[in-house]
Amino acid sequence: MPTPVLECFKGILDREQSIGAYAAADEHRALFERTRELAGRLVGAADPAVEIALVDSATTAWARAFYSVKLCPGDVILTCEAEYAANYCAMLQQSKRFGAEIRVVGSRPDDGTVDVEALRELLEGSLGRRVRVVCITHVPTNGGLVNPAAEIGRVVKGSGVGSSVPVYILDACQSVGQLPVDVQEIQCDFLSATGRKFLRGPRGTGFLYANKGVLAEVETEEAGERARLGSARITQPPTIDHFAAPWVDASSYALAPTARRFEQWESNFAGLCSLGVAIEYALELGVDEWIWPRVRGLGAGLRTRLLSVSPRVQVHDLGSDDRGTRCGIVTFSVAGVKPAAIEAYLLENGIYVSVSPSTSTLLDSQRRALPGDGLVRASVSYINTEEELDRAAACLTDLLMP
C-alpha cells in the first residue's frame, strides 16, 4: 500500500481503539462516501452515488451481481475459456439449481482473446434467444491477457431488445487500477473490482458497479405492496439486511433503490475509507497516461528477460503487445523445476511471485495443456524498476545453474 493509504487505514483503526468503532465511523463518514464517488470516477460511472456498492472483495461483488440474474430451465449462461474458477463454480451451482446450461465462447487462435465474432454468431443464432447472462473476465488470473471488453459489450447490447438483451457482467478484478476501464464504453451491466492488487488498497475491500438502468428493473416492495412487476432479467440480491433493504413493517421491507442494496451494514470501514485514498492516488498518477503504459512496458521487459535466462524457461502469456491485449501479469514455467520450488527460491532472495494453479482457469489450462502443477506468476506493478527485473532474471539464472 502507498504510505497515505496505510496512514489512513492505521489512523482510523487507532480512532476505533480510542473512541469505539461507531464513533470513529461517524467521524469518517464523509471519507467513506468519498470512496464511492472516487470508485465511480475511476470506472466512468454516470452516477456513483447510485451505481457503486462498497463490499469486501471482488468475489463478493461479482457473486452478488451474478446471483441476481433470473435463470429458468433451458436458459444459457455464456462465458469465456479463461474464466476464473470462483466465477465458474458459481455458474455450475446456478445451472444445476435452475436447469440452465453453460456455454463457452471460443478464443482467437492468434492472441487468445475472446473470439468476438464467435460470440456474435452465438447470440444471433438460435442459441441467442436463450442466453440470459454473459460473464467475461477482463484480465484472467494468469496468461497476461486483456480481453476486448468494449467489443464484447457492443455485441451483447446489439443482440436483442429490452428484456431479451443478456445481462453483461465483467470481472475486472485484475484490470481496475492496471489499465483504463470505462463502463460507458464497455456497456456492462455489472463490474466487479478489488481494492488490493493493482489499486494497492487494503485487503478485504472491493466494489461493484451496477448500472442504474438495471437497478431500476428490479422489483421492489413498499409497505407490503408490489411497486412494479419487475424485470425478466434481474431479481433482488441473493442476500439482504436492514441496510440493503430497510424493514418497513411486520410483513415488508423496502429494497434500496441504489447499488447499496448489494452492501451490508457491517463492513471493513477503515479499509473501505483507505480504498478511496488508494483510488485517488492512482487517479492522480493517471491510469491512462502513466500507470498502464508503465505496467505494460515492465511486463514486456520481464518476458524478454525470462526468455533470455534459459531454453528451459517458457513464458505462457497470451495476448499481443501490438494489439494492446497483453498486460503486466507474467506467467512462466521452468522445465524440470516445480513452480512452488521457484516461488520459494525467489522469495528467499527478496523477490515475490506466486503460483497460479491450473485449476484457477481450468478450461484455459486444459485447452492449452498447461503444466498440471501450475505456473509461476510474476505480476509487475508501476512501482517496480528495471533493476528489479534484472535481479529477478539473475536470481532465476542462479537457480538453474548446474
C-alpha positions, 0 to 999 in steps of 0.5 A, a space after each residue: 500500500 502507498 504510505 497515505 493509504 496505510 496512514 489512513 487505514 492505521 489512523 482510523 483503526 487507532 480512532 476505533 481503539 480510542 473512541 469505539 468503532 461507531 464513533 470513529 465511523 461517524 467521524 469518517 463518514 464523509 471519507 467513506 462516501 468519498 470512496 464511492 464517488 472516487 470508485 465511480 470516477 475511476 470506472 466512468 460511472 454516470 452516477 456513483 452515488 447510485 451505481 457503486 456498492 462498497 463490499 469486501 472483495 471482488 468475489 463478493 461483488 461479482 457473486 452478488 451481481 451474478 446471483 441476481 440474474 433470473 435463470 429458468 430451465 433451458 436458459 444459457 449462461 455464456 462465458 469465456 475459456 479463461 474464466 476464473 474458477 470462483 466465477 465458474 463454480 458459481 455458474 455450475 451451482 446456478 445451472 444445476 439449481 435452475 436447469 440452465 446450461 453453460 456455454 463457452 465462447 471460443 478464443 482467437 487462435 492468434 492472441 487468445 482473446 475472446 473470439 468476438 465474432 464467435 460470440 456474435 454468431 452465438 447470440 444471433 443464432 438460435 442459441 441467442 434467444 436463450 442466453 440470459 447472462 454473459 460473464 467475461 473476465 477482463 484480465 484472467 488470473 494468469 496468461 497476461 491477457 486483456 480481453 476486448 471488453 468494449 467489443 464484447 459489450 457492443 455485441 451483447 447490447 446489439 443482440 436483442 431488445 429490452 428484456 431479451 438483451 443478456 445481462 453483461 457482467 465483467 470481472 475486472 478484478 485484475 484490470 481496475 487500477 492496471 489499465 483504463 476501464 470505462 463502463 460507458 464504453 464497455 456497456 456492462 451491466 455489472 463490474 466487479 473490482 478489488 481494492 488490493 492488487 493493482 489499486 494497492 488498497 487494503 485487503 478485504 475491500 472491493 466494489 461493484 458497479 451496477 448500472 442504474 438502468 438495471 437497478 431500476 428493473 428490479 422489483 421492489 416492495 413498499 409497505 407490503 405492496 408490489 411497486 412494479 412487476 419487475 424485470 425478466 432479467 434481474 431479481 433482488 440480491 441473493 442476500 439482504 439486511 436492514 441496510 440493503 433493504 430497510 424493514 418497513 413493517 411486520 410483513 415488508 421491507 423496502 429494497 434500496 433503490 441504489 447499488 447499496 442494496 448489494 452492501 451490508 451494514 457491517 463492513 471493513 470501514 477503515 479499509 473501505 475509507 483507505 480504498 478511496 485514498 488508494 483510488 485517488 492516488 492512482 487517479 492522480 498518477 493517471 491510469 491512462 497516461 502513466 500507470 498502464 503504459 508503465 505496467 505494460 512496458 515492465 511486463 514486456 521487459 520481464 518476458 524478454 528477460 525470462 526468455 533470455 535466462 534459459 531454453 528451459 524457461 517458457 513464458 505462457 502469456 497470451 495476448 499481443 503487445 501490438 494489439 494492446 491485449 497483453 498486460 503486466 501479469 507474467 506467467 512462466 514455467 521452468 522445465 524440470 523445476 516445480 513452480 512452488 520450488 521457484 516461488 520459494 527460491 525467489 522469495 528467499 532472495 527478496 523477490 515475490 511471485 506466486 503460483 497460479 494453479 491450473 485449476 484457477 482457469 481450468 478450461 484455459 489450462 486444459 485447452 492449452 495443456 498447461 503444466 498440471 502443477 501450475 505456473 509461476 506468476 510474476 505480476 509487475 506493478 508501476 512501482 517496480 524498476 528495471 533493476 528489479 527485473 534484472 535481479 529477478 532474471 539473475 536470481 532465476 539464472 542462479 537457480 538453474 545453474 548446474 
